[in-house]
Amino acid sequence: MRQGSLRFTKMQGVGNDYVFVDGFRDALPAELPELARRISARHHGVGGDGLIALEPAEQADFGMRIFNADGSEAEMCGNGLRCAFKYLRDRGVLTGERALAHTGAGLLEVRLVARGPDADIVGVHLGRPRLEAEPARRAGADPRRVPLEAEGRRFEAACVSVGNPHAVIFLEEPLATFDVARYGPRIERHAFFPERTNVEFARCQGRHEVTQRTWERGSGETAACGTGACAVVVAGCLTGRLESPVTVHLRGGDLRIEWPGENEAVYLEGPAVEVFEGEWRL
């Protein structure tokens, strides 16, 4: 590695792409938010939905910090966690088929499901989801059916936390032509969400199948969102639209979600892929 540079690895899970930096082998910069903004830029940097820093952890096999493309720090990223497991296992930092990760959402278990020539299938238990009470309290509504208005249109959202906040909106119209870029940022910064929120627009194709588009907090529309897929399934089950297990179709590919029901952990499974390695001049 050249002096004044930092090694990185580009990873993606169903198109949800992150730049990884490795604190197990390199000293990481102090200003990770600024690095995230610069390195995530699609046209002037490496390009990605954000930056993920991996580092040793005292009470887990590894620690993971997630920074969105705008430099804000996120609590959790399901696709990023699956990619982190593959990255560390491929490099011998992890040797078993299961590992415990320390994240902003707590300690989470990750496991190898299957290895492949181009992608590993990795699963993660994201803990018990919960309904976000604050937006519902402000609206005087059931957190499964919170009324929202954006750009002159009324929506009904289920407010679900899967370690990070999500507003899930089910639509009847085709998602391919829905204007995510118009409504997503308005709902992300709606007054109900003082810390902002991720926004999922979903359309069911049956009891075990749903299509999703996501406006991610701090990153804009992304090809996929793992925790968002989990939030969609939880919201769908709670409102009687879906039954576990569910295949979630995202712009970047498919994820498989299981949720046995209330007071149970939600499980996410899908591919993790290494794209390329490089060096970033600091």
Number of C-alpha atoms within 10 A of each C-alpha: 10 9 7 9 12 18 17 20 18 22 26 24 30 21 21 25 28 31 25 24 22 21 16 14 10 12 11 16 13 8 9 20 19 16 19 28 21 19 22 26 16 12 8 9 13 18 20 25 30 30 31 29 21 25 19 16 14 8 11 15 19 23 21 23 20 26 28 24 28 21 21 17 19 20 16 23 27 27 29 29 28 28 30 27 28 26 22 17 17 12 9 10 14 16 11 10 13 18 18 18 25 21 21 17 16 12 18 16 17 25 19 19 15 13 13 10 6 10 17 21 19 25 27 26 17 23 18 16 23 17 20 19 16 14 24 20 13 12 14 12 13 16 23 22 18 22 17 18 13 14 9 7 8 10 16 17 25 28 29 26 22 27 21 20 25 32 31 30 22 21 15 8 10 10 15 11 7 13 9 19 12 11 18 24 21 16 24 23 15 17 13 18 18 11 11 20 25 29 30 25 22 26 22 19 14 11 16 19 19 23 21 26 26 27 27 25 25 21 18 20 20 18 20 29 30 28 27 29 32 28 29 33 30 32 27 26 20 15 12 10 19 21 19 19 16 23 20 25 22 23 17 17 15 20 23 21 26 19 21 14 15 13 11 11 16 24 21 23 24 24 25 30 22 19 13 10 12 12 14 15 9 9
